[in-house]
Amino acid sequence: MTQPSLAHATEFGRMYSRSLATAPEMPSITTVIGQEHQDLTGWAGHMATQALAADPRLPSACTSATQLKRLAREAAGAAERFRDTAAARGDRVHDYAEQVALRSLGEEHHADRARELLAEHGESGFAVHFDHWWELYGVKPLAAELTVWNHAVGYAGTLDLVAEIGGRTCLIDFKTKSLTRDGRAKPLRDSVVMQLVAGMQAEEVLVDAAAGQWDPWPFGKDLVLLAVAVSEAEVVAAQAEPASLKSHWHKFWALRQVWEHGRAVVESGRALRPVPPPAGPLS
């Protein structure tokens, strides 16, 4: 998966610069969306419980408080390990999708190597079903992995794919999904609509990172916004409801304000200072 050359990890989240020679200026689309707090404590506890229950050392550790505490500490990291594993898998699947698009565009690619890498991790099903979806939908890529910028609201990001499908120009975001108990791709989250509508509101697209050259967004605003869930069993495409786009855009704008004011609070320095007791009676 191509890493955006202008993206930087900062204390305020992922941010983008205008060129390779300049400092980060704008938060990424995903950083803005991440301002909406998601309570994952229940999920993390569930993952820890599952990891501990499945540990073969548990029966013998039940007679030793020291061993039991050690197993509990290890199990507590189950959610983080799961998240890291899922992120790495998502990178491999996204890389394959990008390489397929580049191959279709006649550009330099390593689609074969990306497919081999999935096979090495026992993930060939993702490639098989992605290829089937690509052919079934007649995807004609126009641009892959575009870095975009919006000055008016103040954000940047990298979009997975712009393509023509069924005679319409589509903005597409791929989401790697695990399976439900009945073997189907897990459902997409509504937050992907914010991601898509923010992409649609791009004002510029990066041309040359070293020179800091940007061109006006060339694809217009009459786009079909598609979120595509890619799993080992199936690929499911879903269109963002046109009637919902305005509300999701307003929500994204509000989260951008949260990010801005959060940064301002941090940069303002200490928020509280100690107050000594009064030297004399208060008047």
N, C-alpha and C positions, 0 to 999 in steps of 0.2 A: 504494500500500500504506500503510495507516494505521500510523503510528509510535506505539508505546505511549507515552503521555504520562508515565508514571512510570518509564520506563527511562532509565538514565544510563550513559554510558561512563566508567569509572573505571580507575585503575591496576591494579585487581584484576579487570578484566573488566566486562562489562555487569552492572549492579545495578539493583534496583528500590527505590523509596521507597513509603511508605504513602499519601502525598498529594503534591500539587504544592508544598506548603510545607515538606516535611520532607526530610531527607537520605537518600541511598540506604542501605538496610539489608541487603538479601538479594541473593545472586547469582542470575542468571537460570538457567533450566534449561539453556540452551545453554552458558553459561559453565561450569557444573558438568561437563557432558559433555565439554567441551573440555579438562578436566584430564587426560584420557587422551591421551597424546602419540601423534600420528600422524606417522610418518616420511615426509615428502613430498620428500626430497632427490632420490630417483630420478626422481620425476615432474617435478620442477622442472628437472633436468638434461635429461630427454627433451624438455621443452617448449623449452628453450634451444637444443638441437641442431636441432630441427625448424625453429625460427625462423631460425637461422643458415643452414641448408641451403636454405631457401626464399627467402632474401634475394637479389634480383637483382644486388646490388652485390658479391656474394661473389667471382665470377670475377676481377673487376678488382682486388679488395682483396688477393688472394692474393700479389701481388707487392709489397705494402706492409705492413710490420709495423704501422705506425701505423694504417692504415685497418682492418686485420684486428682489432686490439685494440678499435677503436671499434665495429665490428660486433659483436664478442663481448660488449662491455659492454651494448649495446642488446639483444642476444638474451637476456642474463641476466635481463632483466626480463619475459620472455615469460610466465612462470608467473603473475606478479603481474597483468599485463595481462589474461590469460585469466581469472583469478579475479575481477577487478573487472568484466569484461564479463559473466561468468556471474552474479555477484551482482546486477547491474543488471537482467539479464533475469529472474532469479528474482523480484525485486521487482515487475516488471511483471506477471508471470504470477500471483503471489500477490494482487496488487491486483485483477486481473480476477476471480479466484476469490472474493475478499471482496465485490466489488461485485455479483456474481451472487447471492451469499447474501443481501446486504442488500436487493436488489431482490425476492427471493422472500419476505423477511420483511416487505415493505411499508415499509421504512425508506428514508431518503434515500440515494441512490446515484449513481454516475457510471459505470455499467456500459458505456454506449455509448462514452464517452470512453476508458475503459480498453481497450476492444476496438480503438478507433482507434489508440491508442498502440502496441499490439502490431503492428498493420498497418503503421504507420510504420517499424517496425524489422524488417519482413519476418517477423514471428512470428505471423501469423494462425492458423497450424496449431495452436498451443497452445489458442487460444480455440475453434476448431472442434471439436477432440477433447474439450476439457473440457465443452463444451455437450452433446456426444453422451453422454459419461459421466454427466453430471448427469441427463439424461433417462432413460438406460438403467437407472440405479440407483434412479430415483425419489427423489432426495434431497429431504428436507423439513427445511430448516434450523431449528434451535432457537435458536442464538446464534452469532455470528461474531466473531472477534478478541476473545476473552475474556482479560482480565488476571486471573491467579489467584495465590493465596498459600498457602504451606504453612508453618505455624509450627513443627510438630513436628520436621521435618528442617531447615528453614530455607532456603527458596528461593521464587522467584516466576517468572512467565513469562507469555507470551501464546500462547493456543491458537488454531489456525486456525479450527476449526469444530466445533460439536456439532450433529448432525443425526439425524433418524430415517430409517433405511433398512430396508426389509423388516420393519417393526414393531419394530425394535431401536434403542435409542439408541446412537449411535456417536460416538466422539471421533476426529476426523480431522486428520491432518497432511499437508499438500501438499508435495511435493518436486519442483522443476523438474529435469528430466533431459534431457541430450543423448542422441544416438542411438549405438547400437553400429554396427559395420561392416555388419551385416545389416539396419539400419534399424529396430531395435526400441529401446524405451526402456531406458536403462542400469538395471541392478538397484538396488534400494534397499539401503542399508547397514543392518546389524543395529542400529546405535546409535539408529535412529529408535524402536526399541522402548523404550529408556530414556526418550526424550523423551515418548512416549505414556503410559507407565506413571507418569511423574512428573506429567503433566497429570491423569491419573485420580485421583491422590492429593491433588489440590487440596482445601484446606479452605475457602477463601473465594474469591469472585469480586468484582471491582471494580464498583461501582455509580456512584460519583461521584468523579472524581480530585481535583477542587478541594476538596471537603469531606472527602476521605479516608474515604468511606463504602464499606464492604464488607459483603456478605451471605454467609451460609453457602452452600457449594457445593450447587446445587440438583438435580444430575443423578444423584446416587447413585454407586455403585461397580460396578454391574452393566452395564458398558459394553463394547461391541465396539470394539476399538482398531484403527483402519485407517490405514495409510500409503498415500498415493496418489501415484504417480509420474506427473507430467504432462509429456508430451513433444510434439514437433511431429507425431509419427506415431501416437501412441496414448496412452491413459491406462490405467494398470494399478493396481488396488487390491489390497492385500495385508493380511491380518489378522495381528496379533501373536498368536503361539501362546499360548493361555491358560496352558499348562503352563510356559512360559518366563518369565512375568511376575515371579514371585517372585525369580528369579535376577537379572533385569535391574534390579529395584527395589533389591536388595541392592548391586549394583554401583554404581548411582546414589548410594545412601547413602554408600558408601565414597569415591566421587569427591568428594562434598560435604565429607567430612572432609579430603581432600587439599587442597581449596580453602581450608578454614578454617585448617589448619595452615600452609599456604603464606603466607596473609595474616599470620598471627601471626609467622612468621619474618621477613617484611619489616618489620613494625612493631616488632620487637624491636631493630632497629638493627644495628650492625656485628657480624658473627659472628666475625671473627678480629681479633686485635690483634698488633702487632709485639712481639717478645720480644728485648730487648737481651742482649748476652753477659753472663754472670755477672761480678760485681765481684771475686769471689775463687773459691777452690776450692769445688766443690760438696761438701757434707757428706753 
